[in-house]
Amino acid sequence: MPDTGANGADTAPMIEIADLWKSFGAVEVLKGVALTVERGAVIAVIGPSGSGKSTLLRCVNLLEEPDRGRLRVGEREMNFGERRLRHAGDRELAAFRAATGMVFQHFNLFPHMTALQNVTAGPTIVKGVARAAAEAQGRDLLAKVGLADKAGAYPSHLSGGQRQRVAIARALAMEPAVILLDEVTSALDPELVGEVLSVIESLAAEGMTMVIVTHEIAFAHEVADAVAFMSDGVIVEMGAPSVVLDNPQNPRTQNFLARFHRARGAAAL
């Protein structure tokens, strides 16, 4: 059970990951990852392509089944290995997944539904919330992400940035304990990135626990409480942004950031 303080408040970390492994065939993608995320913290995960960042998020949301290790989100815990995920019932899996809201790189909105319908689908279908209540909450959430006037618009009539903000509202509609964001700006035109990052920044200011896989180094520096650098399936360095991004100690982190800054400088020419 999570620890509680003297006043009864829960003081345990929101996420605890221990010795998490995941392979696809003969390829080991996660190699004993360990990560702790405090309540209300924002963790930015950076690293080269193929380092396991997205797979880590998908394992936390149980979109992928870890091969072994332990995972806890809030009060719910899963152990993998000898006690496989398949032994868990559908209700247990649904309850675990409900604690994590996932926002994907390519939006994954239902194209035949309006923005409001996309946001209300989860609460009405999965949680059984009355339609009127779900629609009221959905309109509030669309207003929260700056899209109050787009409730009746279909995804094909929205910009990439608007679609991503609808996706964030959809994740929030399930009232998760944690939001996982997987490269949510990488599919956007550069001029649309800022509007999505602004929404994420406001959620961070409100105390939402978030794990963000991102290539936006400047944004990670500004918003994250800690930065984790992944390489070859492990977290090789983690700490405050001012340490990891400005004064990295691990050679792999140093090389990655040096290449990033060179590429950014070349692109600016």
C-alpha atoms as a printed R data frame, in Angstrom:
    type eleno elety resid chain resno       x       y       z
1   ATOM     1    CA   MET     A     1   0.000   0.000   0.000
2   ATOM     2    CA   PRO     A     2   1.196   3.578  -0.638
3   ATOM     3    CA   ASP     A     3   2.698   5.439   2.295
4   ATOM     4    CA   THR     A     4   0.680   8.115   4.055
5   ATOM     5    CA   GLY     A     5   1.945  11.007   6.090
6   ATOM     6    CA   ALA     A     6   0.962  12.001   9.602
7   ATOM     7    CA   ASN     A     7  -2.118  13.850   8.320
8   ATOM     8    CA   GLY     A     8  -3.269  10.870   6.268
9   ATOM     9    CA   ALA     A     9  -2.182  12.357   2.936
10  ATOM    10    CA   ASP     A    10  -0.638   9.988   0.422
11  ATOM    11    CA   THR     A    11   3.095  10.664   0.226
12  ATOM    12    CA   ALA     A    12   4.132   7.727  -1.961
13  ATOM    13    CA   PRO     A    13   5.390   8.432  -5.476
14  ATOM    14    CA   MET     A    14   2.698   8.392  -8.163
15  ATOM    15    CA   ILE     A    15   4.687   6.018 -10.397
16  ATOM    16    CA   GLU     A    16   7.225   3.372  -9.426
17  ATOM    17    CA   ILE     A    17   8.912   1.276 -12.102
18  ATOM    18    CA   ALA     A    18  11.411  -1.395 -11.064
19  ATOM    19    CA   ASP     A    19  13.564  -3.671 -13.258
20  ATOM    20    CA   LEU     A    20  11.258  -3.403 -16.275
21  ATOM    21    CA   TRP     A    21  12.232  -5.491 -19.306
22  ATOM    22    CA   LYS     A    22  10.613  -5.714 -22.742
23  ATOM    23    CA   SER     A    23  11.726  -7.535 -25.882
24  ATOM    24    CA   PHE     A    24  10.270  -7.787 -29.366
25  ATOM    25    CA   GLY     A    25  11.506 -11.105 -30.662
26  ATOM    26    CA   ALA     A    26  15.255 -11.214 -30.184
27  ATOM    27    CA   VAL     A    27  15.524  -7.431 -29.762
28  ATOM    28    CA   GLU     A    28  15.695  -6.214 -26.160
29  ATOM    29    CA   VAL     A    29  14.111  -2.750 -26.064
30  ATOM    30    CA   LEU     A    30  13.879  -2.159 -22.299
31  ATOM    31    CA   LYS     A    31  16.672  -3.578 -20.155
32  ATOM    32    CA   GLY     A    32  15.785  -3.257 -16.493
33  ATOM    33    CA   VAL     A    33  14.395   0.281 -16.461
34  ATOM    34    CA   ALA     A    34  13.826   1.858 -13.053
35  ATOM    35    CA   LEU     A    35  11.991   5.152 -12.625
36  ATOM    36    CA   THR     A    36  10.207   6.939  -9.794
37  ATOM    37    CA   VAL     A    37   7.826   9.840 -10.433
38  ATOM    38    CA   GLU     A    38   6.587  11.894  -7.496
39  ATOM    39    CA   ARG     A    39   3.020  13.164  -7.318
40  ATOM    40    CA   GLY     A    40   2.585  16.322  -9.346
41  ATOM    41    CA   ALA     A    41   6.002  15.972 -10.983
42  ATOM    42    CA   VAL     A    42   6.741  16.387 -14.674
43  ATOM    43    CA   ILE     A    43   9.395  14.052 -16.059
44  ATOM    44    CA   ALA     A    44  10.781  14.624 -19.545
45  ATOM    45    CA   VAL     A    45  12.288  11.560 -21.222
46  ATOM    46    CA   ILE     A    46  14.787  12.308 -23.971
47  ATOM    47    CA   GLY     A    47  17.166  10.222 -26.025
48  ATOM    48    CA   PRO     A    48  17.926   8.975 -29.520
49  ATOM    49    CA   SER     A    49  15.432   7.120 -31.695
50  ATOM    50    CA   GLY     A    50  15.240   3.457 -30.768
51  ATOM    51    CA   SER     A    51  16.332   3.973 -27.179
52  ATOM    52    CA   GLY     A    52  13.053   2.636 -25.755
53  ATOM    53    CA   LYS     A    53  11.309   5.882 -24.787
54  ATOM    54    CA   SER     A    54   7.954   5.206 -26.452
55  ATOM    55    CA   THR     A    55   8.004   1.553 -25.439
56  ATOM    56    CA   LEU     A    56   8.438   2.627 -21.823
57  ATOM    57    CA   LEU     A    57   5.297   4.779 -21.994
58  ATOM    58    CA   ARG     A    58   3.349   2.017 -23.717
59  ATOM    59    CA   CYS     A    59   4.355  -0.398 -20.976
60  ATOM    60    CA   VAL     A    60   3.229   2.020 -18.255
61  ATOM    61    CA   ASN     A    61  -0.169   2.214 -20.006
62  ATOM    62    CA   LEU     A    62  -0.117  -1.587 -20.584
63  ATOM    63    CA   LEU     A    63  -0.471  -1.149 -24.320
64  ATOM    64    CA   GLU     A    64   2.577  -3.407 -24.322
65  ATOM    65    CA   GLU     A    65   3.089  -6.187 -21.807
66  ATOM    66    CA   PRO     A    66   6.461  -6.018 -20.040
67  ATOM    67    CA   ASP     A    67   8.356  -9.312 -19.914
68  ATOM    68    CA   ARG     A    68   9.320  -8.877 -16.295
69  ATOM    69    CA   GLY     A    69   9.570  -6.254 -13.583
70  ATOM    70    CA   ARG     A    70   7.199  -4.300 -11.382
71  ATOM    71    CA   LEU     A    71   4.971  -1.324 -12.164
72  ATOM    72    CA   ARG     A    72   2.833   0.742  -9.803
73  ATOM    73    CA   VAL     A    73   0.622   3.702 -10.700
74  ATOM    74    CA   GLY     A    74  -1.196   5.241  -7.755
75  ATOM    75    CA   GLU     A    75  -2.557   2.415  -5.626
76  ATOM    76    CA   ARG     A    76  -2.524  -0.186  -8.410
77  ATOM    77    CA   GLU     A    77   0.424  -2.479  -8.937
78  ATOM    78    CA   MET     A    78   1.343  -5.059 -11.557
79  ATOM    79    CA   ASN     A    79   4.120  -7.633 -11.422
80  ATOM    80    CA   PHE     A    80   5.426  -9.258 -14.568
81  ATOM    81    CA   GLY     A    81   7.467 -12.363 -15.222
82  ATOM    82    CA   GLU     A    82   6.300 -15.367 -13.253
83  ATOM    83    CA   ARG     A    83   2.969 -13.617 -12.674
84  ATOM    84    CA   ARG     A    84   2.105 -12.716 -16.250
85  ATOM    85    CA   LEU     A    85  -0.279  -9.961 -17.286
86  ATOM    86    CA   ARG     A    86  -2.569 -12.541 -18.889
87  ATOM    87    CA   HIS     A    87  -3.499 -13.780 -15.388
88  ATOM    88    CA   ALA     A    88  -5.056 -10.416 -14.625
89  ATOM    89    CA   GLY     A    89  -8.762 -10.039 -15.344
90  ATOM    90    CA   ASP     A    90 -10.192  -7.576 -17.846
91  ATOM    91    CA   ARG     A    91 -11.625  -5.456 -15.038
92  ATOM    92    CA   GLU     A    92  -8.244  -5.245 -13.307
93  ATOM    93    CA   LEU     A    93  -6.511  -4.256 -16.536
94  ATOM    94    CA   ALA     A    94  -9.148  -1.635 -17.327
95  ATOM    95    CA   ALA     A    95  -8.835  -0.150 -13.840
96  ATOM    96    CA   PHE     A    96  -5.046   0.017 -14.160
97  ATOM    97    CA   ARG     A    97  -5.207   1.636 -17.602
98  ATOM    98    CA   ALA     A    98  -7.799   4.136 -16.389
99  ATOM    99    CA   ALA     A    99  -5.171   5.607 -14.062
100 ATOM   100    CA   THR     A   100  -3.057   6.671 -17.046
101 ATOM   101    CA   GLY     A   101  -4.127   8.960 -19.871
102 ATOM   102    CA   MET     A   102  -2.130   8.449 -23.066
103 ATOM   103    CA   VAL     A   103  -1.632  11.082 -25.762
104 ATOM   104    CA   PHE     A   104  -0.028   9.844 -28.972
105 ATOM   105    CA   GLN     A   105   2.150  11.402 -31.644
106 ATOM   106    CA   HIS     A   106  -0.509  11.042 -34.346
107 ATOM   107    CA   PHE     A   107  -3.602  12.087 -32.329
108 ATOM   108    CA   ASN     A   108  -5.623   8.836 -32.867
109 ATOM   109    CA   LEU     A   109  -8.931  10.690 -32.898
110 ATOM   110    CA   PHE     A   110 -12.068   9.018 -34.254
111 ATOM   111    CA   PRO     A   111 -12.512  10.690 -37.673
112 ATOM   112    CA   HIS     A   112 -16.288  10.153 -37.754
113 ATOM   113    CA   MET     A   113 -16.795  11.935 -34.410
114 ATOM   114    CA   THR     A   114 -16.777  15.638 -33.620
115 ATOM   115    CA   ALA     A   115 -14.263  17.072 -31.178
116 ATOM   116    CA   LEU     A   116 -16.858  16.920 -28.396
117 ATOM   117    CA   GLN     A   117 -17.832  13.357 -29.248
118 ATOM   118    CA   ASN     A   118 -14.169  12.307 -29.191
119 ATOM   119    CA   VAL     A   119 -13.796  13.790 -25.713
120 ATOM   120    CA   THR     A   120 -17.016  12.292 -24.323
121 ATOM   121    CA   ALA     A   121 -16.666   8.794 -25.798
122 ATOM   122    CA   GLY     A   122 -14.468   7.460 -22.986
123 ATOM   123    CA   PRO     A   123 -16.542   8.700 -20.034
124 ATOM   124    CA   THR     A   124 -19.854   7.548 -21.558
125 ATOM   125    CA   ILE     A   125 -18.761   4.190 -22.980
126 ATOM   126    CA   VAL     A   126 -16.105   3.093 -20.504
127 ATOM   127    CA   LYS     A   127 -17.188   4.765 -17.278
128 ATOM   128    CA   GLY     A   128 -20.934   4.900 -17.877
129 ATOM   129    CA   VAL     A   129 -21.204   8.651 -17.261
130 ATOM   130    CA   ALA     A   130 -24.556  10.141 -18.285
131 ATOM   131    CA   ARG     A   131 -24.335  11.835 -21.687
132 ATOM   132    CA   ALA     A   132 -25.412  15.265 -20.419
133 ATOM   133    CA   ALA     A   133 -22.787  15.221 -17.667
134 ATOM   134    CA   ALA     A   134 -20.110  13.975 -20.053
135 ATOM   135    CA   GLU     A   135 -20.933  16.694 -22.584
136 ATOM   136    CA   ALA     A   136 -20.780  19.393 -19.914
137 ATOM   137    CA   GLN     A   137 -17.386  18.108 -18.792
138 ATOM   138    CA   GLY     A   138 -16.267  17.789 -22.417
139 ATOM   139    CA   ARG     A   139 -17.121  21.387 -23.216
140 ATOM   140    CA   ASP     A   140 -15.237  22.520 -20.115
141 ATOM   141    CA   LEU     A   141 -12.189  20.529 -21.203
142 ATOM   142    CA   LEU     A   142 -12.299  21.842 -24.756
143 ATOM   143    CA   ALA     A   143 -12.412  25.350 -23.301
144 ATOM   144    CA   LYS     A   144  -9.460  24.423 -21.092
145 ATOM   145    CA   VAL     A   145  -7.356  23.591 -24.158
146 ATOM   146    CA   GLY     A   146  -8.550  26.667 -26.043
147 ATOM   147    CA   LEU     A   147 -11.075  24.970 -28.320
148 ATOM   148    CA   ALA     A   148 -14.447  26.003 -26.915
149 ATOM   149    CA   ASP     A   149 -15.578  27.046 -30.397
150 ATOM   150    CA   LYS     A   150 -14.582  23.731 -32.026
151 ATOM   151    CA   ALA     A   151 -16.886  21.323 -30.190
152 ATOM   152    CA   GLY     A   152 -18.831  20.498 -33.359
153 ATOM   153    CA   ALA     A   153 -15.843  20.294 -35.694
154 ATOM   154    CA   TYR     A   154 -14.612  16.993 -37.126
155 ATOM   155    CA   PRO     A   155 -10.886  16.140 -36.998
156 ATOM   156    CA   SER     A   156 -10.522  16.667 -40.756
157 ATOM   157    CA   HIS     A   157 -11.537  20.298 -40.249
158 ATOM   158    CA   LEU     A   158  -8.984  20.918 -37.494
159 ATOM   159    CA   SER     A   159  -5.310  21.792 -37.726
160 ATOM   160    CA   GLY     A   160  -2.734  19.373 -36.371
161 ATOM   161    CA   GLY     A   161  -2.289  21.481 -33.262
162 ATOM   162    CA   GLN     A   162  -6.035  21.596 -32.679
163 ATOM   163    CA   ARG     A   163  -6.349  17.832 -33.108
164 ATOM   164    CA   GLN     A   164  -3.576  17.282 -30.592
165 ATOM   165    CA   ARG     A   165  -5.309  19.562 -28.113
166 ATOM   166    CA   VAL     A   166  -8.531  17.579 -28.569
167 ATOM   167    CA   ALA     A   167  -6.497  14.436 -27.856
168 ATOM   168    CA   ILE     A   168  -5.232  15.991 -24.621
169 ATOM   169    CA   ALA     A   169  -8.790  16.937 -23.626
170 ATOM   170    CA   ARG     A   170  -9.892  13.372 -24.393
171 ATOM   171    CA   ALA     A   171  -7.208  11.977 -22.085
172 ATOM   172    CA   LEU     A   172  -8.192  14.412 -19.318
173 ATOM   173    CA   ALA     A   173 -11.861  13.421 -19.638
174 ATOM   174    CA   MET     A   174 -11.068  10.046 -18.050
175 ATOM   175    CA   GLU     A   175  -9.735  11.870 -14.966
176 ATOM   176    CA   PRO     A   176  -6.448   9.931 -14.882
177 ATOM   177    CA   ALA     A   177  -3.870  10.148 -12.137
178 ATOM   178    CA   VAL     A   178  -1.100  10.437 -14.730
179 ATOM   179    CA   ILE     A   179  -0.820  11.774 -18.276
180 ATOM   180    CA   LEU     A   180   1.684  10.113 -20.626
181 ATOM   181    CA   LEU     A   181   2.625  12.145 -23.711
182 ATOM   182    CA   ASP     A   182   4.545  10.481 -26.521
183 ATOM   183    CA   GLU     A   183   6.274  12.963 -28.859
184 ATOM   184    CA   VAL     A   184   3.037  14.939 -29.096
185 ATOM   185    CA   THR     A   185   4.579  17.758 -31.157
186 ATOM   186    CA   SER     A   186   6.756  15.783 -33.580
187 ATOM   187    CA   ALA     A   187   4.002  15.427 -36.216
188 ATOM   188    CA   LEU     A   188   3.114  19.128 -36.115
189 ATOM   189    CA   ASP     A   189   4.207  21.968 -38.340
190 ATOM   190    CA   PRO     A   190   6.639  24.204 -36.414
191 ATOM   191    CA   GLU     A   191   4.163  27.082 -36.130
192 ATOM   192    CA   LEU     A   192   1.654  24.801 -34.353
193 ATOM   193    CA   VAL     A   193   4.013  23.381 -31.733
194 ATOM   194    CA   GLY     A   194   3.681  26.325 -29.348
195 ATOM   195    CA   GLU     A   195  -0.084  26.013 -28.881
196 ATOM   196    CA   VAL     A   196   0.255  22.381 -27.754
197 ATOM   197    CA   LEU     A   197   3.226  23.062 -25.484
198 ATOM   198    CA   SER     A   198   1.261  25.908 -23.884
199 ATOM   199    CA   VAL     A   199  -1.518  23.496 -22.888
200 ATOM   200    CA   ILE     A   200   1.007  21.041 -21.436
201 ATOM   201    CA   GLU     A   201   2.680  23.844 -19.518
202 ATOM   202    CA   SER     A   202  -0.668  24.880 -17.997
203 ATOM   203    CA   LEU     A   203  -1.340  21.283 -16.897
204 ATOM   204    CA   ALA     A   204   2.083  21.176 -15.268
205 ATOM   205    CA   ALA     A   205   1.305  24.400 -13.407
206 ATOM   206    CA   GLU     A   206  -1.905  22.797 -12.110
207 ATOM   207    CA   GLY     A   207   0.037  19.884 -10.626
208 ATOM   208    CA   MET     A   208  -0.795  17.120 -13.103
209 ATOM   209    CA   THR     A   209   1.679  14.243 -12.924
210 ATOM   210    CA   MET     A   210   3.134  13.806 -16.403
211 ATOM   211    CA   VAL     A   211   5.765  11.758 -18.189
212 ATOM   212    CA   ILE     A   212   6.651  13.388 -21.492
213 ATOM   213    CA   VAL     A   213   8.727  11.770 -24.222
214 ATOM   214    CA   THR     A   214   9.960  14.748 -26.199
215 ATOM   215    CA   HIS     A   215  12.588  16.090 -28.538
216 ATOM   216    CA   GLU     A   216  11.766  19.660 -27.444
217 ATOM   217    CA   ILE     A   217  14.860  20.182 -25.297
218 ATOM   218    CA   ALA     A   218  14.140  23.833 -24.498
219 ATOM   219    CA   PHE     A   219  10.609  22.948 -23.399
220 ATOM   220    CA   ALA     A   220  11.901  20.115 -21.210
221 ATOM   221    CA   HIS     A   221  14.320  22.561 -19.617
222 ATOM   222    CA   GLU     A   222  11.528  24.997 -18.800
223 ATOM   223    CA   VAL     A   223   8.695  22.712 -17.685
224 ATOM   224    CA   ALA     A   224  10.157  19.438 -16.375
225 ATOM   225    CA   ASP     A   225  11.046  18.836 -12.766
226 ATOM   226    CA   ALA     A   226  13.506  16.186 -13.906
227 ATOM   227    CA   VAL     A   227  14.927  14.923 -17.182
228 ATOM   228    CA   ALA     A   228  15.677  11.256 -17.847
229 ATOM   229    CA   PHE     A   229  18.056  10.411 -20.681
230 ATOM   230    CA   MET     A   230  17.488   6.982 -22.231
231 ATOM   231    CA   SER     A   231  19.968   5.099 -24.380
232 ATOM   232    CA   ASP     A   232  19.968   1.449 -25.464
233 ATOM   233    CA   GLY     A   233  16.980   0.532 -23.328
234 ATOM   234    CA   VAL     A   234  18.094   2.010 -20.012
235 ATOM   235    CA   ILE     A   235  17.948   5.344 -18.219
236 ATOM   236    CA   VAL     A   236  21.604   6.293 -18.065
237 ATOM   237    CA   GLU     A   237  21.232   9.704 -16.430
238 ATOM   238    CA   MET     A   238  18.464  11.501 -14.582
239 ATOM   239    CA   GLY     A   239  18.302  14.727 -12.644
240 ATOM   240    CA   ALA     A   240  17.219  18.334 -12.679
241 ATOM   241    CA   PRO     A   241  17.077  19.924 -16.153
242 ATOM   242    CA   SER     A   242  19.837  22.339 -15.187
243 ATOM   243    CA   VAL     A   243  22.105  19.357 -14.512
244 ATOM   244    CA   VAL     A   244  21.198  16.836 -17.219
245 ATOM   245    CA   LEU     A   245  20.736  19.358 -20.021
246 ATOM   246    CA   ASP     A   246  23.344  21.965 -19.083
247 ATOM   247    CA   ASN     A   247  26.021  19.859 -17.416
248 ATOM   248    CA   PRO     A   248  25.497  16.163 -18.276
249 ATOM   249    CA   GLN     A   249  27.849  13.709 -16.620
250 ATOM   250    CA   ASN     A   250  27.298  10.589 -18.708
251 ATOM   251    CA   PRO     A   251  29.246  10.474 -22.013
252 ATOM   252    CA   ARG     A   252  26.191   9.178 -23.885
253 ATOM   253    CA   THR     A   253  24.135  12.142 -22.682
254 ATOM   254    CA   GLN     A   254  26.943  14.512 -23.610
255 ATOM   255    CA   ASN     A   255  27.221  13.071 -27.125
256 ATOM   256    CA   PHE     A   256  23.459  13.152 -27.718
257 ATOM   257    CA   LEU     A   257  23.087  16.772 -26.629
258 ATOM   258    CA   ALA     A   258  26.145  17.814 -28.626
259 ATOM   259    CA   ARG     A   259  24.641  16.244 -31.772
260 ATOM   260    CA   PHE     A   260  21.276  17.852 -31.014
261 ATOM   261    CA   HIS     A   261  22.776  21.325 -30.670
262 ATOM   262    CA   ARG     A   262  24.863  20.894 -33.846
263 ATOM   263    CA   ALA     A   263  21.800  19.814 -35.805
264 ATOM   264    CA   ARG     A   264  19.775  22.688 -34.418
265 ATOM   265    CA   GLY     A   265  22.516  25.151 -35.305
266 ATOM   266    CA   ALA     A   266  22.762  23.787 -38.849
267 ATOM   267    CA   ALA     A   267  18.999  24.011 -39.306
268 ATOM   268    CA   ALA     A   268  19.060  27.661 -38.261
269 ATOM   269    CA   LEU     A   269  21.533  28.576 -41.004
